[in-house]
Amino acid sequence: MSIFEQNLDRRPANHVPLSPVSFLTRAARIYPNRVAVIHGERRFTYAAFLERSRRLASALARAGVGKGDTVAIMAPNTPQMLEAHYAVPMLGAVLCSINIRLDAEAIGFILRHSEAKVVLTDTEFASVMGPAVADIPILVVDIDDAGGTWIGAVEYESFLEGGDPGHPVLLPDDEWQAIGLNYTSGTTGNPKGVVVHHRGAYLNACANALTFGLSPQSVYLWTLPMFHCNGWTYTWAVTLAGGTHVCLRRVEPALIFSAIAEHGVTHMCGAPVVLSMLIHAPSSVRRAFDQTVKIATGGAAPPSTVITQMEAMGFAVTHLYGLTESYGPSTVCLWQPGLDDLPIAEKSAFMARQGVNTPMLEEAAVLNPATMQKMPADGATMGELMLRGNTVMKGYLKNPAATEEAFAGGWFHTGDLAVMHPDGYVEIKDRAKDIIISGGENISSLEVEEVIYKHPSVMEAAVVARPDEKWGETPQAFVTLKPGAAEVTEAEIIAWCRQHLAHYKCPRFVTFGPLPKTSTGKIQKFDLRERARAG
């Protein structure tokens, strides 16, 4: 045994399990009177935030919730969602945040599969939650935040009144202990339950606070759903920084602009659809603000036109990449010296990259999935983006086969095809399932979409594979025009693409109309692929 392993054991003085629960107790101690949460006319200080979370933990404990039990919640971005992110894990229980746009059948599956003992549910969703819990033995606590039908045994505020404000804040025995359960939005069959742990939540929140520049002066607007990857762990990161959470039940341009102007919002996150929503908001709902608002976006890379328009409105865009399996953000397109001096086209092209691994993720690499060897960092050779580190999930609940497949070869397989640039920045080229193979040639749907987005009349675009007898597959574009834009024909969009792309990459079919989206604003390409096949 090494001399450095003799009489140098872990003990309470030098080893404390990492958990983001500790962020709230720290913030309440340092900033007890600072406004922690804003929700409409309501204001909660950090001292009150902690007390309410302790009351909720106590009430849940009295209802029989203990270590390893699941507590589900279905609510929009409200204070109750924030409180649950601290109260549930301080019991050693596991929080399962449910997508608010799911139907009763999907909700019922999640409640059964997760073996939830309690569900906290906003009354707005009574029409789907009611049928979902009809035959499930579960305690239902109604959150009457904006009026609605009560379906449970008790209302949230009454439930809290029965809790002890001095309930102990417990950290996990082991930081590998589960803190959250998030269900992926599967396109076929039942969704998979992603299990995340205290250590990963703590570290990912730290990474977000660092890379996004959060501080005690930060005012964070909740335009990203808290149910999505626990709000990319910003539910914990903002508290770590001692910033202010500004809750928002609905993501609407008028509400967003008002909140930015009235509360001095400095940071926010959202899918590309949120950026598009703000850009195309009518002038009647826009509000002027003096501060620069940092906005992080994930999902598809923001087109250069979107970055330019957002900057003109006073927003600074940061491009992130991540998955439910990586607690949200796992890579970030970090600023580089000289970036701000580049011509806007070059700057936007760089900012559209998914970037480098966040500080708490060990590595993001582009590998050949067959050999698990790294691909050349030439910006051209495609492989699969893979991750490894402490901010990768524990695995899929009750699904060992899927877990083993995801972790094959010692890496987490994202399923995204990417290139590694010589400077070490990753750029996603497509989902493996979204790549279009036409006449044996690979066509990146993202590349075609980027060109279509630059058309002056286009607001949104998505490109998928359409079966073709001659070529195997050919690109089909689905396009949403800007409000009030001049009429554009299929032939004009195709001609536009042929001006800017190799002809084999250009769509041969264009369909106009609104695009189907998930609750987090991602375009549902599986739906579009079905339409293309039927076309």
C-alpha positions, 0 to 999 in steps of 0.5 A: 500500500502506498504511503499516501493511502495509509491513515489518510481516510475519507472522513466528514471533515474532508469528504462531503457528498456533492449535491445541489441541495447544498446550493440553497442552504448556502444562498439562504445563509449568504443572501437571506433577504435577496429576492430569489424568486419572482412570479407575477406579483409574488416575491420570495427571498432566499430565506423564504425559498429555503423554508418553503422547500423544507416544509415541502420536504417535511410534508412529503416525509409525513406522506410516506416519502423516503430515500429512493422513492419517486415524487413526480411533478407536472407543472409549468415554470412556477415557484412550486417546480423550483421548490420541488427541485430542492425538497425532494432530493433533500429527502433522498427521494428522486424527482420526476418532472413530467412534460406538460404536453403529454397525454394521459396515456403517456403520463400514466406510463411514466407514473407506473414505470417510475413507481411514483408515490406522490404527484404534484400537479398544476390544476391547468392539467387536470383534464389529462392528469385525472384520467392518468391517475384514475387507477393508480394508487398515488397521492395527488397534490393539486397546485392551484397557481392560476385556477383550475380543477382540483383532482387530488386529496390536498392543495399545495399550499395547505400541504406545505402548511402541514410541513415543518419549516425546520425540517433537516436538509439532508445530503445523500449518503452517496453522491452517486445516489439518484436525484432525478428521473427524466423521460425522453420523448421517444418517437416510437414506443414508450419513452426511456427513463433517464436516471441522473445522480447528485454528483452530476447535477452538482457538477453540471450546474457548476459548469453552467454557472461558469460558462454562462457567467452567472453571478449574484447580480444575475436575473434569470428568466425561465423561458426554458421548461424546468421539466426539460433536463431539470431546466438544463440544471439551471434550477440549481445553477441560478441558486448556486450563483445567488441570482434571481429566478423569474418564473414564467407560466407561458412562453409568449413574446409579450410576456418575455419582453415585459419581464426583460424590461421590468425585472432587468433580466440578464440571462435566459435559455431556450430552443431555437423556436424561442429566438425565432418567436422574439425576432418575429414578434410584432412591434406592439409587444416589444419593449426596450431594455438597456442591458444586454441579455445573454441567451443560450440556445440548444437543439439545431444550430441557430442560422446566421440570420437568427444570430444577426437579428438577435444581436441587433435586438440586444441579445448575445447568443451562446450555442450549447449542445446536450441531451437528457442523458447528459443533464442538458448542456455538455458542450458549449461554443466558447468565445475566442479572442478575435471572434467579435472582429470577424465579418458577421458571416464568419462569426455566425458560422463559428457560433453555429458550432456545438463547441467544446466540452463544458468544464465538468465533462471530461471529453467530447470526441468524434469517433468511428462507432465501428472501431471506436477510434477518433476521426481526423480533426479536419472539419470534414470527416464525419463520425459519431459524437460521443461523451464521457465524464461525470455529467453523463447519466447513470443509465436507463431505468429498468432497461439494462439492454438500452443502457449497455448499448448507450455505453458501448466501448466506454463512451456515451453514444449520442447518435449525432453525426459530427466533425471535429475542426482542427481547433478542437470545436465540434460541429454537428452535421446531422442526427444519424437518423436524419442524414439523407443518402441520395445516390450514395452521397450523404446530404446533411439536412442541417446544411440545406436548412441553413441555406433555406433559412437565409431566404428573406421570406423564410421563418422556419425550415426543416429538411428530411429524406423522401423515398425516391425510386432512382436515388434511394432518397431525395431531400424534401423541405418543409417551410414556414414563411414569415408573417406578412411575407410575400408569397413564395413558390416551391420553384423559388425555394428550389431555385434559391437552394440551387444558387447556394448548394451543389444541385444534388443536395437541393430539395426536389419537393417543398411543402409550406405550412407550420412545423410540428414541434415538441414541447421544448420547441424542437421540430419533430422530424419523425412526423415530417418523415412520415409526411414525406413518405406519404407524399 
